[in-house]
Structures are given as structure tokens and as C-alpha cells.
Amino acid sequence: MGSHSAVYGKYYQDIVIQSNSFKDIKAQAIHCENYQNCAIVGNTIQKCGGGIEFNAICFAPDGNYYNPAAGSLPSYDSVKTYNAKTVIKNNKIEVKKGSSLANASAIYVFGGKANSQRTKERTKKFYKKTFRLTGVTIQGNHISSAKSAGIYLAYTGSYNVKGNKITGVSTKSAPRGVGIYLDNCSGGKVQSNKISGNNSHGIYLLSSSGSAKNPISLYKNTVDASKKTGAMGLYLKKSKYVDIARNTVSAKSYAVYLYDSAVVTIGEKNAGNTLTSAAKYGIFATHKSKYGISARYNFITARESAVHAMKGSKVEAFGNAVKATSKSKSASSKSAKSKSSKSTKSKSTTSKSAKAETSSAKTKSGSSKQKSSSSKSK
């Protein structure tokens, strides 16, 4: 159900897709191109190649997109961003495991770039331009199976992804197989979702950045990424202006993983996170993740220490409660907790302190003298 063609600068408006049942469809059950003021509510999708796909005008701007009747394209400024004003709510979605679609997600919301050769030939002034969606609410959906991602958003802003239950995302290789995937998105909210039983990361941000006034908010989500080795609870790659508060996260690998990211707040007073990691560290920062990153007032369980910053990265740690899961590392846990409580003096967990902590943990004798000198050096 839906559309596969559109006109630049014109929208399908005021459409309601409600209380339908879709089963054993090879492609997506619902496919929307260039919709506005749309409600997709209370549908049941079973064993389909994809769930709900909602695209901006540029997903594949070739033979499916047409110039207005006047024969001329609108200005790029008039179509580069459009407010979809759309709700995708209370749907039950099961994507079949053997789907042949490249992006077999349960809910797929896509802006994007007009990079096709056909666009270059037909609409030169749109070639390589970025188009963005805003104003999409994804709420209360129950996703029991998907291949690529439970919920995938690309080139989208001012979104609200709230109260969804996501499990059974089956693709094994990251970055696919994740619960919620934000790709080149701007500020919006991801809150109160329950994510578990998937084959990769819980929530994954790629090249997604909010702003000081409108950050990306990850709030009150419950994430269990403990099914597969290497799965992170929250994975931020090349992302900025992200607030992480009051989440409960457990992971086979790191609970929070930062790769070349900046201006990330992990917990605040009265808004800390509960982070449980089966790896050495609860929060891991690497590849120059060093500007404006803080971890405060979290409860962190890990094998060795709460926060670890690789060379060239830095995390300011303050007021965290730390529990070490390995008995042999109990002294390391005490050291991490002491360092966290005194962080107003040291201000940061740097790569030097992280190295000292790691080398201390690896020392076979584990003498208290070595550990206390390591703690003083921090």
C-alpha cells in the first residue's frame, strides 16, 4: 500500500492508513513517497519483506520523480527540508528473516542525497544536494522481527521515537542488526524504548549531530545488547551534541562506546544512567573523542573500571558509583570509585590515567603498593 512516484515540491496530504493486515508480501507492506499530514496507525504486518518505508523526495530521484506541470523545478531552498507532520503509531511488525531487500527494516524513514546518475542528467541543480525530513513521530510500535534495523532514520530531524518495543533484529554484521539506527540525523528525541534480543548494538548513531539548543536526546531507554559478542549498548560514531540520561543499558561489550565523537553528556545529577558491561570498561572513548565529553552520576558495573579513554581521547568523570564484576579487580574498582569522587581536582579521565589503570590491572602480583602509586599518579 502507498505510492512509488511523486512530483518535486508537491505532497500527498491528509492520508490515514489504519487497522489493516498485511501478510507474506515480498517487499514493504506500506511504502510512502513524499507524504505529509499522514497517520499510519494500528496496522499488523506479518512475514513481509519490509515493514513501513517513509521517504523524502530524494530517496531515488530518477524515473519515479517528475517535474511540476509547469515544467520547471522548484528552487532547492523550497524543498530541501519538509515537515512531514506524520505519526507512525501502534503498529505490529514482523519482517521475514529471509527478506531479499537491502534495507529490510521494520520502520524506515529516509531523507538523503540526490546522487544518482539519472538525477545528474535530468535535474542538475538537485544533484548531490541533501534533502531532510522533519516532524515524524514513531510511537508505541511492537517490532518482533527485522533484518536490517528495528527503526532506521536517515537525514531526519525533529523526530520523536518513543515507547517502542524492539526485538529479533537478525542481521549479524554491524552496523545492521541494531535496535534503533540514526544515520546523518540532527536533533531529536529517542526515549522510553525497550530494546532486546537483537544481534548487534542497541542504539547506533552514525554522523548524527544535534546542537546546543536542540541536542539528540537518548532518555529513559532500556537496552539489553547482551546477546552477541561485540554488541554495544549505545554506540556513537562521529556524532556530536548528544545527551544520554536515565537509561538502563547492559551489553556484551561496552555499555557506551564513543568513536570520534564530541560534546556528549552521559548522565547528570538526578539523571544518571545504569550501565552494565561484560567488558573491561563501562564507557569506552577512542579515536579523538575528547571535546566536551562527561560521565557524571552514573551507576556503572564493569570488569575493571567505569571509564577508559584511549590515547588522544578524554572523558571528564565525576560522581559515578562503580562496581567491578571480577573479584581480582576489586582494588581497581575502589581506585576508580575514589578517582570519580575526587574528579573535581583531576577533572578528566585521560589516556595516561587509563593506561596506568590497565597496566595496574594486568600486574600479576597486584600489590597494593603498585596500585596506590598508580592512583596517586592520576
C-alpha positions in Angstrom: 0.0 0.0 0.0 1.2 3.5 -0.8 3.0 5.3 -3.7 6.1 4.9 -5.8 6.2 8.2 -7.6 6.0 11.9 -6.7 6.3 15.5 -8.0 9.0 17.8 -6.8 7.6 20.3 -4.3 4.2 18.6 -4.1 2.9 16.3 -1.4 0.4 13.5 -0.9 -1.6 15.0 2.1 -4.0 14.0 4.8 -3.8 10.2 4.3 -4.7 7.7 7.0 -3.5 4.1 6.8 -5.2 2.4 9.7 -6.1 -1.1 11.1 -5.0 -3.1 8.0 -3.4 -6.5 8.0 -0.5 -7.4 5.6 1.0 -10.8 5.3 3.5 -12.6 3.1 4.3 -9.6 0.9 7.7 -9.7 -0.8 8.5 -6.0 -0.4 7.4 -3.4 2.1 3.9 -3.6 3.4 3.5 0.2 3.4 5.6 2.5 1.1 5.2 6.3 1.2 6.9 8.8 -1.1 6.6 12.5 -0.3 3.7 12.2 2.2 2.5 15.0 4.6 0.0 15.0 7.5 -0.1 11.3 7.4 -1.2 8.7 10.1 0.0 5.1 9.9 -1.7 3.6 12.9 -2.7 0.2 14.3 -1.7 -2.0 11.3 -0.5 -5.6 11.6 2.4 -6.6 9.3 3.4 -10.3 9.2 6.2 -12.0 7.4 6.7 -9.2 4.8 10.0 -8.2 3.1 9.9 -4.9 4.9 7.6 -3.0 7.2 6.8 0.7 6.8 9.0 2.9 4.5 8.6 6.6 4.6 10.7 8.6 2.2 11.6 12.2 1.3 11.5 13.2 -2.3 15.1 12.3 -2.9 15.3 8.6 -2.0 15.6 7.6 -5.6 15.0 10.7 -7.7 15.1 9.1 -11.1 12.2 7.8 -13.2 9.9 7.9 -10.1 10.1 11.7 -9.7 8.6 14.3 -12.0 8.9 18.0 -12.6 5.8 20.0 -11.8 3.2 20.5 -14.6 4.7 23.9 -15.4 7.8 22.0 -16.5 10.3 23.7 -14.2 11.8 22.6 -10.9 11.1 24.5 -7.7 14.1 26.2 -6.0 16.2 23.9 -3.9 15.6 26.0 -0.8 11.9 25.4 -1.1 12.2 21.6 -1.0 15.4 20.8 0.8 13.6 20.3 4.1 9.9 19.4 4.6 7.9 18.9 7.7 6.2 15.6 7.2 3.9 16.0 10.2 3.4 12.3 10.3 2.7 9.7 13.0 3.6 6.0 12.8 2.0 4.5 15.9 0.8 1.3 17.5 1.7 -1.0 14.6 2.8 -4.6 15.0 5.6 -5.5 12.6 7.3 -8.8 11.7 9.8 -8.7 8.8 10.5 -12.1 7.4 14.1 -13.3 8.2 14.8 -14.3 4.6 13.9 -10.9 3.1 15.8 -10.1 -0.1 15.6 -6.3 0.5 18.8 -4.5 1.1 17.2 -2.4 3.9 14.7 -4.7 5.4 13.9 -2.6 8.5 10.6 -2.7 10.3 10.3 1.2 10.1 12.5 3.0 7.6 12.4 6.9 7.5 14.7 8.4 4.9 15.7 11.8 3.6 19.0 11.5 1.8 21.2 12.8 -1.0 20.3 13.0 -4.7 23.4 11.2 -6.0 22.0 9.1 -8.8 23.3 9.5 -12.4 19.7 10.0 -13.5 19.4 13.0 -11.2 22.5 14.4 -12.7 21.1 14.1 -16.2 17.6 15.3 -15.5 17.8 17.7 -12.5 21.3 19.1 -12.4 20.6 21.7 -9.8 19.5 19.0 -7.3 22.5 16.7 -8.0 24.4 15.8 -4.8 22.0 18.0 -2.7 20.8 16.9 0.7 17.1 16.6 1.5 15.8 16.3 5.0 12.7 15.1 6.7 11.4 16.6 9.9 8.4 16.1 12.1 8.0 12.3 12.3 6.7 10.6 15.5 7.3 6.9 15.8 5.5 5.7 18.9 4.2 2.5 20.6 5.1 0.1 17.8 5.9 -3.5 18.6 8.6 -4.9 16.4 9.1 -8.6 16.8 11.4 -9.3 13.8 13.5 -7.3 11.3 16.6 -7.9 9.2 18.5 -4.6 9.0 17.3 -2.4 11.9 14.2 -2.2 14.1 13.8 1.6 13.4 16.1 3.3 10.9 16.2 7.1 10.4 18.4 8.9 7.9 18.7 12.6 7.2 15.9 13.2 9.7 15.4 15.9 12.3 12.9 16.9 15.0 11.8 13.3 15.3 10.3 11.6 18.4 11.0 7.9 18.7 9.1 6.9 21.8 7.8 3.9 23.7 8.6 1.3 21.0 9.4 -2.3 21.8 12.1 -3.8 19.5 13.4 -7.4 19.4 14.5 -10.0 17.0 16.6 -7.9 14.6 18.6 -10.7 13.0 21.4 -9.4 10.7 24.7 -10.4 12.4 27.1 -7.9 11.0 27.2 -4.3 12.4 26.1 -1.7 11.8 23.0 -3.7 10.7 21.1 -5.8 13.3 20.6 -2.8 15.6 17.5 -1.8 17.5 17.4 1.9 16.6 19.8 3.4 14.0 20.2 7.2 13.4 22.2 7.9 10.2 23.1 11.6 9.5 20.3 12.8 11.7 20.1 16.1 13.5 18.4 16.9 16.9 15.5 14.9 18.1 14.3 12.5 20.9 14.7 8.8 21.4 13.0 8.0 24.6 11.4 5.2 26.7 12.1 2.4 24.1 12.7 -1.2 25.1 15.3 -2.9 23.0 16.5 -6.5 23.5 17.3 -9.8 21.8 19.0 -8.3 18.7 22.2 -9.4 17.0 24.1 -6.1 17.3 24.1 -2.7 19.1 21.1 -1.4 21.0 21.1 2.3 19.7 23.6 3.3 17.0 24.4 6.9 15.9 26.4 7.5 12.8 27.4 11.0 11.8 24.4 12.3 13.7 24.7 15.7 15.4 22.3 17.8 17.4 23.1 21.4 18.5 23.5 23.2 21.8 19.8 24.2 21.6 18.4 21.0 20.1 20.6 18.0 21.0 20.0 14.4 20.2 18.3 13.1 23.4 18.6 9.4 24.5 16.4 9.3 27.5 14.9 6.5 29.7 15.5 3.8 27.2 16.0 0.2 28.4 18.6 -1.5 26.2 19.8 -5.1 26.5 22.6 -5.8 24.0 24.0 -8.9 25.8 23.1 -11.4 23.1 26.1 -11.2 20.8 29.9 -10.7 21.4 30.9 -7.2 20.3 27.5 -5.6 20.7 27.5 -2.2 22.3 24.6 -0.8 24.3 24.9 2.7 22.9 27.4 3.3 20.0 28.2 6.9 18.9 30.4 7.2 15.8 31.3 10.7 14.5 28.4 12.2 16.4 28.0 15.4 18.4 25.7 17.2 20.9 24.2 14.1 22.4 22.6 13.9 25.8 22.3 10.5 27.5 20.2 10.4 30.6 18.3 7.9 32.8 18.9 4.9 30.5 19.3 1.4 31.7 21.9 -0.3 29.5 23.5 -3.8 29.5 25.9 -5.0 26.8 28.1 -7.9 25.9 30.7 -5.4 25.1 30.9 -1.7 26.3 27.7 -0.1 27.6 28.6 3.2 25.9 31.1 3.4 23.1 32.4 6.7 21.7 34.3 6.8 18.4 35.4 10.2 17.2 32.5 11.9 18.9 32.3 15.2 20.9 30.0 17.2 23.2 28.4 14.1 24.7 26.8 14.2 28.2 26.5 10.8 29.9 24.4 11.4 33.0 23.8 14.5 35.1 22.8 15.0 38.8 19.5 13.2 39.4 19.6 11.9 35.8 22.3 9.3 35.8 22.3 6.1 33.8 22.6 2.5 35.0 25.3 0.9 32.8 26.3 -2.7 32.9 29.2 -4.0 30.7 30.6 -7.5 30.3 33.8 -5.9 29.0 36.6 -4.3 31.0 35.0 -0.8 30.9 31.5 0.6 31.1 32.3 3.7 29.0 35.0 3.5 26.3 36.2 6.5 24.3 38.5 6.2 21.3 39.6 8.0 18.1 39.9 11.5 19.4 36.7 11.5 21.4 37.9 14.3 23.7 35.9 17.6 23.4 33.1 18.2 25.9 32.6 14.6 26.9 31.5 13.9 30.5 30.2 11.0 32.6 28.5 12.0 35.8 26.4 10.4 38.5 26.0 7.1 36.7 26.0 3.6 38.3 28.5 1.6 36.3 29.2 -2.2 36.5 32.2 -3.5 34.5 35.0 -6.0 34.9 37.7 -3.4 35.7 36.8 0.3 35.7 34.0 2.7 34.9 35.6 4.8 32.2 38.5 4.2 29.8 39.9 6.8 27.4 42.4 5.7 24.7 45.3 7.9 23.6 44.0 11.2 22.2 40.6 10.8 23.9 39.3 12.3 27.2 36.3 11.9 29.4 35.5 14.0 32.4 34.3 11.7 35.1 32.5 12.8 38.3 30.3 11.3 41.0 29.9 7.8 39.4 29.3 4.8 41.5 31.4 1.9 40.3 31.1 -1.9 40.8 33.7 -4.3 39.5 32.4 -7.8 38.5 35.7 -9.5 38.8 36.9 -10.2 42.4 40.5 -10.0 41.4 39.9 -6.4 40.2 38.2 -5.2 43.4 41.1 -2.9 44.1 40.8 -1.4 40.7 37.1 -0.8 41.4 38.0 1.1 44.6 40.6 3.1 42.7 38.0 4.0 40.0 35.4 5.0 42.6 37.9 7.1 44.6 39.1 8.8 41.4 35.5 9.5 40.4 34.7 11.1 43.7 37.8 13.3 43.5 37.4 14.3 39.9 36.8 18.0 40.7 40.6 18.1 41.2 41.7 15.8 38.3 38.7 16.9 36.1 39.2 14.1 33.5 39.9 10.5 32.8 42.8 10.8 30.3 44.6 8.3 28.1 47.5 8.4 30.6 45.4 7.5 33.6 43.6 4.8 31.6 46.9 3.3 30.6 48.2 3.3 34.2 44.9 1.7 35.3 45.1 -1.0 32.7 48.8 -1.8 33.4 48.0 -2.0 37.1 45.1 -4.4 36.4 47.4 -6.7 34.3 50.1 -6.9 37.0 50.2 -10.5 38.3 51.2 -9.7 41.8 48.6 -6.9 42.1 50.4 -5.5 45.1 48.7 -2.7 46.9 51.9 -0.5 46.6 51.8 -0.6 42.9 48.1 0.3 42.8 48.3 3.1 45.3 51.2 4.7 43.4 49.2 4.4 40.2 46.2 6.1 42.0 48.5 8.9 43.2 49.9 9.4 39.7 46.4 10.0 38.4 
